[in-house]
Amino acid sequence: MEGASDYCDNKEQTMSSYKFNGKLKINGVEGKTPFLIGVAGGTASGKSTVCKRIMEKLGQVDVDHTERQVITISQDSFYRELSPAEKEKAAKGLFNFDHPDAIDDELILKTMKDILAGKKCEIPVYDYVINSRVENQFTTIYPADVVFFEGILVFYFPEIRELFHMKLFVDTDSDTRLARRVPRDIKERGRDLDQVLHQYMNFVKPAFEDFCMPTKKFADVIIPRGADNSVAIDLIVQHIRDFLNNRNNKRFEMPVPPSPAASPVHGTRRNASHEGSYLSRPH
């Protein structure tokens, strides 16, 4: 397919089934181990939208969260607790939430290992207004066959990166990302335009160039234009269908999306009462 190299790297390696020591392994996943997919990309690149679009095509969005075969977890749930001085800076838009030091990577690693072990686990609920975890509130993550973990730095930490069976990078140009972030931060965080632009120029843009963009090289699949890239989305959806079907040796009754019009591929909080829902994305 023309342009295929733009969005798929190492396709033969990542989209294969094979036997190892007599046991069927699909994409290197043995038995009932969940298929863990990392989704990285810059702020407002469309990572969560890509995950949601895939879940929609697999008919998983309206399924009860305790019974979903495919789920999404956001890195935004794993911001570490800030010191009083850091909270004061964050309230003024002067704390860098895009830096690796803002992330509780140890908690991410533990959570990912629990998920791969098929355990039910709980992740924090982060309140972006007070820049702190909500006390005694958690999102319950139930065992699933396929787990997306999305965020700007999901490929940054080597121990976490090595856990993924597939790595996707959502590649959206900086102008588009900024145009999405400005109204989002003004609406969701109550910031003014000057504050949003100051944070972007001083924290978001440098952090993307220093910590996020360099991890693009680890991706198995690069998705230009994010969720607008219907060709790449449909290929990933089909791959997940094949994975689920091969794992269970039967056909799953999942809706098959209509064939999209041919197009070139060139460039694509919850509160305590809504477990497993998508989390807000202010940073």
C-alpha positions as CSV (number, residue, x, y, z in Angstrom):
1,M,0.0,0.0,0.0
2,E,1.4,3.4,-1.0
3,G,2.5,5.4,2.1
4,A,2.4,2.3,4.3
5,S,5.9,3.0,5.6
6,D,4.6,6.3,7.0
7,Y,2.6,4.5,9.7
8,C,3.9,1.0,10.1
9,D,7.4,-0.1,11.2
10,N,8.5,-3.7,11.9
11,K,5.0,-4.8,10.8
12,E,6.1,-8.4,10.3
13,Q,7.5,-8.6,13.8
14,T,4.6,-6.9,15.6
15,M,1.7,-8.5,13.7
16,S,2.6,-12.2,13.9
17,S,1.6,-15.4,15.7
18,Y,4.2,-18.1,16.5
19,K,5.0,-20.9,18.8
20,F,7.6,-20.8,21.5
21,N,8.5,-23.8,23.6
22,G,5.4,-25.5,22.3
23,K,3.0,-22.8,23.5
24,L,1.1,-20.5,21.2
25,K,2.3,-16.9,21.5
26,I,0.6,-14.0,19.7
27,N,2.8,-10.9,19.4
28,G,4.9,-12.5,22.1
29,V,1.9,-12.8,24.5
30,E,1.5,-16.2,26.0
31,G,-1.6,-17.7,27.5
32,K,-4.0,-15.2,29.0
33,T,-1.5,-12.4,29.5
34,P,-3.2,-9.1,28.4
35,F,-2.0,-7.5,25.2
36,L,-0.4,-4.3,26.4
37,I,-0.3,-1.4,23.9
38,G,1.5,1.9,24.6
39,V,0.3,5.0,22.9
40,A,2.7,8.0,23.0
41,G,2.7,11.4,21.4
42,G,2.8,15.1,22.2
43,T,0.2,17.0,24.2
44,A,-3.2,17.3,22.4
45,S,-1.9,15.0,19.6
46,G,-5.0,12.9,19.8
47,K,-3.8,9.9,21.8
48,S,-6.9,9.5,23.9
49,T,-9.0,10.0,20.8
50,V,-7.2,7.3,18.9
51,C,-7.8,4.9,21.8
52,K,-11.4,5.8,22.0
53,R,-11.9,5.5,18.2
54,I,-10.4,2.0,18.3
55,M,-12.6,1.0,21.2
56,E,-15.7,2.4,19.4
57,K,-14.9,0.3,16.3
58,L,-14.5,-2.8,18.5
59,G,-17.8,-2.1,20.2
60,Q,-16.3,-1.7,23.6
61,V,-17.3,1.8,24.6
62,D,-20.8,1.0,25.8
63,V,-19.8,-2.3,27.4
64,D,-19.9,-2.3,31.2
65,H,-16.4,-1.5,32.5
66,T,-16.3,-4.8,34.5
67,E,-16.7,-6.8,31.3
68,R,-14.7,-4.9,28.6
69,Q,-12.2,-6.8,26.6
70,V,-10.4,-3.6,25.7
71,I,-9.7,-0.8,28.1
72,T,-7.7,2.5,28.1
73,I,-5.6,3.9,31.0
74,S,-4.1,7.4,31.0
75,Q,-0.7,8.4,32.2
76,D,-2.5,11.5,33.6
77,S,-3.7,9.3,36.5
78,F,-0.1,8.9,37.7
79,Y,1.1,12.4,38.5
80,R,3.0,12.3,41.7
81,E,2.0,14.2,44.8
82,L,3.4,17.7,44.9
83,S,5.1,19.5,47.8
84,P,3.3,22.6,49.1
85,A,5.8,24.8,47.2
86,E,5.2,22.9,44.0
87,K,1.4,23.2,44.4
88,E,1.8,26.9,44.8
89,K,3.8,27.0,41.5
90,A,1.3,24.7,39.8
91,A,-1.6,27.0,40.8
92,K,0.2,29.8,38.9
93,G,0.9,27.7,35.9
94,L,4.6,27.5,36.8
95,F,5.0,23.8,37.4
96,N,6.2,21.6,34.6
97,F,3.7,18.7,34.3
98,D,5.3,17.6,31.0
99,H,8.7,16.7,32.7
100,P,9.4,13.1,33.6
101,D,10.0,14.1,37.2
102,A,6.2,15.0,37.5
103,I,5.3,11.3,36.9
104,D,5.1,8.5,39.5
105,D,6.9,6.0,37.3
106,E,7.2,3.5,40.1
107,L,3.4,3.4,40.5
108,I,3.0,3.0,36.8
109,L,5.5,0.1,36.7
110,K,3.7,-1.7,39.6
111,T,0.3,-1.1,38.0
112,M,1.4,-2.4,34.6
113,K,2.9,-5.5,36.1
114,D,-0.3,-6.2,38.1
115,I,-2.3,-5.7,34.8
116,L,0.0,-8.2,33.0
117,A,-0.5,-10.6,35.8
118,G,-4.3,-10.4,35.2
119,K,-5.0,-8.7,38.6
120,K,-7.7,-6.2,39.3
121,C,-6.0,-3.0,40.4
122,E,-6.9,0.5,41.5
123,I,-5.3,3.7,40.2
124,P,-5.5,7.2,41.6
125,V,-8.0,9.8,40.7
126,Y,-6.1,13.1,40.1
127,D,-7.8,16.4,40.7
128,Y,-6.3,18.9,38.3
129,V,-7.9,21.9,40.0
130,I,-6.0,21.4,43.3
131,N,-3.1,19.5,41.6
132,S,-3.4,16.5,43.9
133,R,-4.7,13.0,44.1
134,V,-8.3,12.8,45.5
135,E,-8.1,11.1,48.9
136,N,-9.8,7.7,49.1
137,Q,-10.9,7.8,45.5
138,F,-9.6,5.3,42.9
139,T,-10.4,4.1,39.4
140,T,-10.8,0.3,39.4
141,I,-9.2,-1.5,36.5
142,Y,-10.6,-4.9,35.8
143,P,-8.7,-7.6,33.9
144,A,-9.0,-7.3,30.1
145,D,-7.6,-8.9,27.0
146,V,-6.2,-5.7,25.5
147,V,-5.0,-2.7,27.5
148,F,-4.1,0.7,26.1
149,F,-1.8,2.9,28.2
150,E,-1.6,6.4,26.7
151,G,0.4,9.5,27.6
152,I,3.2,11.8,26.5
153,L,5.9,9.9,28.3
154,V,4.8,6.3,28.2
155,F,7.9,5.3,26.2
156,Y,10.3,7.5,28.3
157,F,11.0,5.1,31.2
158,P,12.8,2.0,29.9
159,E,11.4,-0.5,32.4
160,I,7.9,0.6,31.5
161,R,8.6,0.7,27.8
162,E,9.9,-2.8,27.7
163,L,6.5,-4.1,29.0
164,F,4.6,-3.1,25.9
165,H,3.8,-5.7,23.3
166,M,3.0,-3.0,20.8
167,K,4.0,0.7,20.8
168,L,2.1,3.4,18.8
169,F,3.1,7.0,18.4
170,V,0.5,9.6,17.4
171,D,2.3,12.1,15.2
172,T,0.4,15.4,14.9
173,D,2.0,18.7,13.9
174,S,2.8,21.3,16.6
175,D,0.5,24.0,15.2
176,T,-2.5,21.6,15.4
177,R,-1.6,20.5,18.9
178,L,-1.3,24.1,20.1
179,A,-4.6,25.0,18.5
180,R,-6.2,22.2,20.4
181,R,-4.5,22.9,23.7
182,V,-5.3,26.6,24.0
183,P,-9.1,26.4,24.0
184,R,-8.9,23.2,26.1
185,D,-6.9,24.8,28.9
186,I,-8.9,28.0,28.9
187,K,-12.2,26.1,29.1
188,E,-11.2,23.2,31.5
189,R,-8.6,25.0,33.7
190,G,-9.9,28.6,33.7
191,R,-6.6,29.9,32.4
192,D,-6.2,33.1,30.4
193,L,-4.5,33.0,27.0
194,D,-1.2,34.6,28.2
195,Q,-0.8,31.9,30.9
196,V,-1.6,29.1,28.4
197,L,1.0,30.4,25.9
198,H,3.6,31.0,28.7
199,Q,3.2,27.4,29.9
200,Y,3.4,26.1,26.3
201,M,6.5,28.0,25.4
202,N,8.4,27.4,28.7
203,F,7.3,23.9,29.6
204,V,5.2,22.0,27.1
205,K,7.2,22.6,23.9
206,P,10.7,22.1,25.4
207,A,9.6,19.0,27.2
208,F,8.1,17.5,24.0
209,E,11.4,18.2,22.2
210,D,13.6,16.8,25.0
211,F,11.6,13.9,26.4
212,C,8.6,12.9,24.1
213,M,9.8,13.3,20.5
214,P,13.0,11.3,21.1
215,T,10.9,8.3,22.1
216,K,9.2,8.2,18.6
217,K,12.1,5.9,17.5
218,F,10.7,3.2,19.8
219,A,7.3,3.0,18.1
220,D,6.3,0.0,16.1
221,V,3.5,2.0,14.4
222,I,3.5,5.7,13.8
223,I,0.1,7.2,13.2
224,P,0.3,10.6,11.3
225,R,-2.7,12.9,11.8
226,G,-4.0,10.9,14.8
227,A,-7.6,9.7,14.8
228,D,-8.1,11.3,11.3
229,N,-6.0,8.6,9.9
230,S,-8.7,6.1,9.3
231,V,-6.5,3.7,7.3
232,A,-4.1,3.3,10.2
233,I,-6.9,3.0,12.8
234,D,-8.7,0.3,10.8
235,L,-5.4,-1.7,10.4
236,I,-4.9,-1.6,14.2
237,V,-8.5,-2.5,14.8
238,Q,-8.2,-5.5,12.5
239,H,-5.0,-6.6,14.2
240,I,-6.7,-6.5,17.6
241,R,-9.6,-8.5,16.2
242,D,-7.2,-11.1,14.9
243,F,-5.4,-11.2,18.3
244,L,-8.7,-11.7,20.2
245,N,-9.9,-14.3,17.7
246,N,-6.7,-16.3,17.7
247,R,-6.4,-16.2,21.5
248,N,-9.8,-17.7,22.0
249,N,-10.0,-19.9,18.9
250,K,-13.4,-18.5,18.1
251,R,-14.9,-15.5,16.4
252,F,-15.9,-12.6,18.6
253,E,-19.2,-11.0,17.7
254,M,-17.7,-7.5,17.4
255,P,-19.2,-5.0,14.9
256,V,-17.2,-4.7,11.7
257,P,-16.8,-1.1,10.7
258,P,-17.8,0.0,7.2
259,S,-15.0,0.3,4.7
260,P,-13.8,4.0,4.7
261,A,-13.4,5.8,1.4
262,A,-9.9,5.3,0.1
263,S,-7.5,8.0,1.2
264,P,-3.7,8.4,1.1
265,V,-1.8,8.0,4.3
266,H,0.7,10.8,4.5
267,G,1.1,12.2,7.5
268,T,-3.1,11.1,12.1
269,R,-12.1,12.4,35.7
270,R,-13.6,10.3,36.4
271,N,-15.3,10.8,39.8
272,A,-15.8,7.8,42.1
273,S,-19.1,6.8,40.5
274,H,-17.7,6.3,37.0
275,E,-15.1,3.5,37.2
276,G,-13.1,2.9,34.0
277,S,-14.2,6.0,32.2
278,Y,-11.9,8.4,30.3
279,L,-10.0,10.9,32.4
280,S,-9.8,14.6,31.7
281,R,-6.6,15.9,30.1
282,P,-5.6,19.4,31.2
283,H,-1.8,19.0,30.8
